[in-house]
Amino acid sequence: MTAQANNPLHGVTLEKLLTELVAHYGWAELGRQIEIRCFNIDPSIPSSLKFLRRTPWARERVESLYLYMRHRREG
């Protein structure tokens, strides 16, 4: 359990993370920040989740942007 205590993503689902990023940045800016097709061409939460679950490098970038956004919001 102590390993998870320091994990800022513990308890945050990929869907929640992605939904918050879209609400904060919008699809257009999200597609500029992380250039992947599922953000730039006919974007949707389900198609993005499917891609991110299969593509570790893209998921890492999305998680990193989420942590950056959270850090900026929290001050």
N, C-alpha and C positions, 0 to 999 in steps of 0.2 A: 504494500500500500504506500509506503514512503516514496517509491519511485514515481507514483502518480501524483503525489502531493505537489511536486514541482513542475508538473506538466500543465501548461496553461490551456492546452486543448482537451484536457480530461473532461469528459462529459459533454463535449460539444460535438454534435453530429455533423457529418459533412453537409447534409442538407441545410441545417441551421446556419452553418458557416457561410455557405454559398448564398443563401437567401439574404443574410445580413450584408454580404459584399455587394450584391446586386442592388439592394435598397440604398446603400451608401454611395456607391460609384455609378450605378447604372450599367447596362450591358456594354454600351459603346466605350466607356472609360475602362471598364474591366477588360475588354478586348484589346485596348491599347496597352494596358499595364501588363497583361499576360496574353501574348499573341497565340491563341489556339482557336481552331476553327469553330468549336462549339460555343465560343463566346462571340464570334464575329459573324457567323453565317447562321441565320435562323436560330438564335439562342433560346434555350429553354432550360429550366431547372432539371427535368428528367434526363435530357440528352447530355447535359453537362455532368450530372452525377454519374451516369453510365461511363462516360469517358474518364472522369477523374478516378473512379474506382479501379479502372484497368491500367492507368498510366501514372506510376509513382512519381516521376519527375514533375508532372503537371500538378499533381495533388500537393506536392511539397511547395511549389510556388504559390499556389492558392492559400495554403495554410500560412505561409510566410507573410503574404499580403494581409491576411486576416489578422494576424498577430500585430502587424504594423498598424493597421487601422484601429484595432482595440487600444493599443498603446497611445496613439495620438488622441483618441477620444477620451481616455481616462486621464490625460494630462500628464 
